[in-house]
Amino acid sequence: MSHVREKLSVLIAHLNDILRGKSEVVELSVACFLAGGHLLLEDLPGTGKTTLAVALARVTGCEFRKVQFTSDLLPADILGAEVWQAAEGKFVFHPGPIFTNILLADEINRASPRTQSALLEAMAEERISISGRTYPLPTPFMVIATQNPLDLYGTYPLPESQLDRFLMRLSLGYPPREEEKAVLAADGLYEAARDLSPVISREEWLLLRREVLEVRVSGKLLDYLLNLAEASRRHPDLRYGFSTRGLLALKSAARALAYLRGRKFVTPDEVKEVFVPVAYHRLIPRAELDPAARQGLLVEFLAQVPVPL
């Protein structure tokens, strides 16, 4: 592993200074970006989701753009469009805000399903298609989407195909009392997030992402992933079990977390730590459950699947 990896501890320390009392969410968010995945943040407004996205972009030296999703937002408002230029006698493509490194899709479930689906190709292929032409997106590319709880007015549920594009789903929740007091004393930390200096360059970040792929995953660990998948597919309380793509997501997230902690191989502990963030939006319960009960179901399920010896 390169010496650049040593900068990760500094990067995480800076993020923890901004996201106070949320060290677990910070670590998993960095692991998600290291794995080349996209992140869904589901929580009430005002809990620090935008601050996290801005801070992550700043410390990694990445370009950041935000799109506020509303009911009247159109796909062209995100992707861009071809505009006729009379002087040149041809259509010229004007790129939209998706041409960035980290795109914050704020309150994604307030937009119509048609607009939500505009992100599908970009999230899966890191490119978009307009009028039969393909345009590659910058690298690295990550979508951080925030989502309000579905019981809030004016929200549209994300379809399973859209949810599956997100490597992890996380929730910030309310901070501990003393940490929230510090945020109040500082009049909020959003401006502090915007003022963060890069700890690492985009080129160095891409190097780290390549090194993540070198972290070993043993045959027994693959058996553990398959055991989880098979158990999820026959679980009486789950409508859907893990797909193969979901298993690949679990493997990718565990590998990135192991790398983040300086390991050269993945252990079952990393799988267990990323399981709920990866599985929450993939393993759908048969009954309607609130977020706490849904998470509890997954924790109980995980505890029932033994680790291969």
C-alpha positions in Angstrom: 0.0 0.0 0.0 1.3 3.4 -0.9 2.3 6.2 1.4 -0.7 8.2 0.2 -2.9 5.9 2.3 -1.4 7.6 5.4 -3.3 10.7 4.5 -6.6 9.0 5.1 -6.3 9.3 8.9 -5.8 13.1 8.5 -8.7 13.3 6.1 -11.1 11.5 8.5 -9.9 13.6 11.4 -10.9 16.8 9.5 -14.3 15.3 8.6 -14.9 14.3 12.3 -14.2 17.9 13.3 -17.1 19.0 11.0 -19.5 16.0 11.6 -19.3 16.0 15.4 -20.3 12.8 17.1 -20.7 10.9 13.8 -17.4 9.1 13.4 -19.1 5.8 12.3 -21.0 7.6 9.5 -17.9 9.5 8.5 -15.8 6.3 8.2 -18.5 4.5 6.2 -19.0 7.5 3.9 -15.2 7.6 3.1 -15.3 3.8 2.5 -18.2 4.2 0.2 -16.3 6.8 -1.9 -13.1 4.7 -1.8 -15.2 1.7 -3.2 -16.4 3.9 -6.1 -19.9 3.8 -4.8 -22.8 6.2 -4.4 -24.3 7.2 -1.1 -27.9 7.6 0.0 -28.4 9.7 3.1 -31.9 9.3 4.6 -32.9 11.6 7.4 -34.9 14.6 8.5 -33.9 18.0 7.0 -31.2 19.9 9.0 -29.2 16.9 10.4 -26.0 17.7 8.5 -26.4 15.7 5.2 -25.3 18.6 3.0 -22.4 19.5 5.3 -21.1 15.9 5.0 -21.2 16.0 1.2 -19.5 19.4 1.0 -16.8 18.4 3.5 -16.1 15.1 1.7 -15.6 17.0 -1.6 -13.3 19.6 -0.1 -10.9 17.2 1.7 -10.6 15.0 -1.4 -9.9 17.9 -3.7 -13.0 17.1 -5.7 -15.3 19.5 -7.6 -18.7 19.7 -6.0 -22.1 20.6 -7.3 -25.5 20.6 -5.8 -28.9 20.1 -7.5 -32.0 20.8 -5.5 -34.6 18.2 -6.5 -38.1 19.6 -6.8 -41.3 18.4 -8.4 -40.7 20.5 -11.5 -37.1 19.6 -12.1 -36.4 18.1 -15.5 -33.8 15.6 -16.6 -32.1 18.3 -18.8 -31.7 20.4 -15.7 -29.3 17.7 -14.4 -27.7 16.2 -17.5 -27.6 19.2 -19.8 -29.0 19.5 -23.3 -28.0 20.1 -26.9 -28.8 23.7 -28.0 -28.9 24.9 -31.6 -26.2 27.4 -32.3 -27.3 29.4 -35.4 -23.9 31.0 -35.9 -22.2 27.5 -36.1 -25.2 25.9 -37.8 -25.2 22.9 -35.5 -26.4 21.7 -32.1 -23.9 22.2 -29.3 -24.0 20.2 -26.0 -24.2 22.3 -22.9 -23.3 20.0 -20.0 -25.4 20.1 -16.8 -24.3 20.0 -13.2 -23.8 16.2 -13.3 -20.4 16.9 -14.9 -18.6 17.1 -11.6 -16.8 14.8 -9.1 -19.4 14.8 -6.3 -23.0 15.6 -7.2 -25.3 16.3 -4.3 -28.8 15.3 -5.3 -30.6 17.1 -2.5 -34.0 15.8 -1.5 -34.0 13.4 -4.4 -37.4 11.9 -3.6 -39.1 15.3 -4.1 -38.5 15.0 -7.9 -40.7 12.9 -10.2 -39.7 9.3 -11.0 -38.8 10.4 -14.6 -36.3 12.9 -13.3 -35.0 10.5 -10.7 -34.3 8.0 -13.5 -32.1 10.5 -15.3 -29.3 9.4 -12.9 -29.5 5.7 -13.6 -27.0 5.5 -16.5 -24.6 8.0 -14.9 -24.5 6.0 -11.6 -24.0 2.7 -13.3 -21.8 3.6 -16.2 -20.2 7.0 -15.3 -21.5 8.4 -18.5 -24.7 9.9 -20.0 -26.4 9.7 -23.4 -28.0 12.6 -25.1 -29.5 12.4 -28.6 -27.6 9.3 -29.3 -24.3 10.6 -28.2 -22.4 9.4 -25.2 -20.5 11.8 -22.8 -18.1 10.4 -20.2 -18.3 11.9 -16.7 -15.3 13.2 -14.7 -13.5 10.7 -12.5 -13.9 10.1 -9.7 -17.7 10.4 -9.8 -20.0 10.0 -6.9 -23.7 10.8 -6.3 -24.6 11.7 -2.7 -28.4 11.8 -2.6 -30.4 13.0 0.4 -33.8 11.6 1.0 -36.5 12.8 3.3 -38.6 10.2 5.2 -41.5 9.1 3.0 -44.1 10.3 5.5 -43.2 13.9 4.7 -45.4 15.8 2.3 -44.5 15.8 -1.4 -42.2 12.8 -1.6 -42.0 10.1 -4.2 -40.5 6.7 -3.3 -37.3 5.7 -5.2 -37.8 2.6 -7.3 -35.8 -0.6 -6.5 -33.7 -0.1 -9.6 -32.6 3.4 -8.4 -32.0 2.3 -4.9 -29.8 -0.6 -6.1 -27.4 2.0 -7.6 -26.5 3.2 -4.2 -23.7 1.3 -2.5 -24.7 2.4 1.0 -27.7 3.9 2.7 -26.8 5.8 5.9 -28.6 8.0 8.4 -26.9 10.7 10.4 -29.5 11.1 13.1 -29.3 13.7 15.9 -25.9 14.4 17.4 -25.1 13.8 21.1 -26.0 16.7 23.4 -22.5 18.0 23.9 -21.7 17.8 20.3 -24.9 19.6 19.3 -24.1 22.3 21.9 -20.7 22.8 20.2 -22.4 23.2 16.8 -24.8 25.8 18.3 -21.9 27.7 19.8 -20.2 27.8 16.4 -23.4 28.9 14.6 -23.3 25.8 12.5 -20.5 24.1 10.7 -21.5 24.4 7.0 -19.2 27.3 6.4 -16.4 25.5 8.1 -17.0 22.6 5.8 -16.8 24.9 2.7 -13.5 26.3 4.0 -11.7 22.9 4.4 -8.5 22.5 2.5 -7.8 19.4 0.4 -5.9 16.7 2.2 -5.5 14.6 -0.9 -5.6 15.3 -4.6 -8.1 13.7 -7.1 -5.2 11.8 -8.7 -4.1 10.4 -5.3 -7.7 9.5 -4.6 -7.9 7.5 -7.8 -4.6 5.7 -6.8 -6.1 4.7 -3.5 -9.2 3.4 -5.2 -7.0 1.1 -7.4 -5.2 -0.1 -4.2 -8.5 -1.0 -2.6 -9.0 -3.6 -5.4 -5.7 -5.3 -4.2 -7.2 -6.1 -0.8 -7.6 -9.9 -0.6 -11.0 -11.6 -0.2 -10.6 -15.3 0.8 -12.7 -18.2 -0.5 -14.2 -18.7 3.0 -15.2 -15.0 3.1 -16.9 -15.5 -0.3 -18.7 -18.5 1.2 -19.9 -16.2 4.1 -21.3 -13.8 1.5 -23.1 -16.6 -0.3 -24.5 -17.9 3.0 -25.9 -14.4 3.7 -27.5 -14.3 0.3 -29.0 -17.8 0.5 -30.4 -17.0 4.0 -31.9 -13.7 2.8 -33.6 -15.4 -0.1 -35.5 -17.8 2.0 -36.2 -15.5 5.0 -39.9 -15.4 5.7 -39.9 -11.7 6.7 -38.0 -10.4 3.6 -39.8 -9.8 0.3 -36.5 -9.7 -1.7 -33.2 -11.4 -0.9 -29.7 -10.3 -2.0 -29.1 -10.2 -5.8 -25.7 -11.0 -7.2 -25.1 -7.3 -7.7 -26.0 -6.8 -4.1 -23.4 -9.3 -3.0 -20.8 -7.6 -5.2 -21.7 -4.3 -3.4 -21.3 -6.0 0.0 -17.9 -7.3 -1.0 -16.8 -4.0 -2.4 -17.9 -2.1 0.7 -16.2 -4.5 3.1 -13.0 -4.4 1.0 -12.9 -0.6 1.1 -13.4 -0.5 4.9 -10.6 -3.1 5.4 -8.3 -0.9 3.3 -9.3 2.2 5.2 -8.2 0.4 8.4 -4.9 -0.7 6.9 -5.7 -4.3 6.3 -4.5 -6.2 3.3 -7.4 -8.7 3.6 -11.1 -8.6 4.4 -12.4 -10.2 7.6 -16.0 -11.1 8.6 -15.9 -8.1 10.9 -15.8 -5.7 8.0 -18.7 -7.6 6.3 -20.7 -7.3 9.5 -20.0 -3.5 9.8 -21.1 -2.7 6.3 -24.0 -5.1 6.2 -26.8 -2.9 7.4 -25.8 0.2 5.2 -25.5 -2.1 2.1 -28.5 -4.3 2.9 -31.0 -1.7 4.2 -32.3 -0.6 0.8 -31.9 -4.0 -0.8 -33.5 -6.4 1.6 -37.1 -5.2 1.6 -39.3 -6.4 4.5 -42.7 -7.9 3.7 -44.4 -5.7 6.3 -44.3 -2.0 6.6 -41.7 -1.2 9.3 -40.3 2.1 10.6 -36.5 2.6 10.1 -35.6 1.4 13.6 -37.6 -1.8 13.3 -36.3 -2.4 9.8 -32.7 -2.0 11.0 -33.4 -4.3 13.9 -34.7 -7.0 11.6 -31.4 -6.8 9.6 -29.3 -6.9 12.7 -31.2 -10.0 14.0 -30.9 -11.6 10.6 -27.1 -11.0 10.5 -26.6 -12.6 13.9 -28.4 -15.8 12.8 -26.0 -16.5 9.9 -22.8 -18.2 11.1 -19.4 -17.4 9.8 -17.7 -20.3 8.0 -14.8 -21.7 10.0 
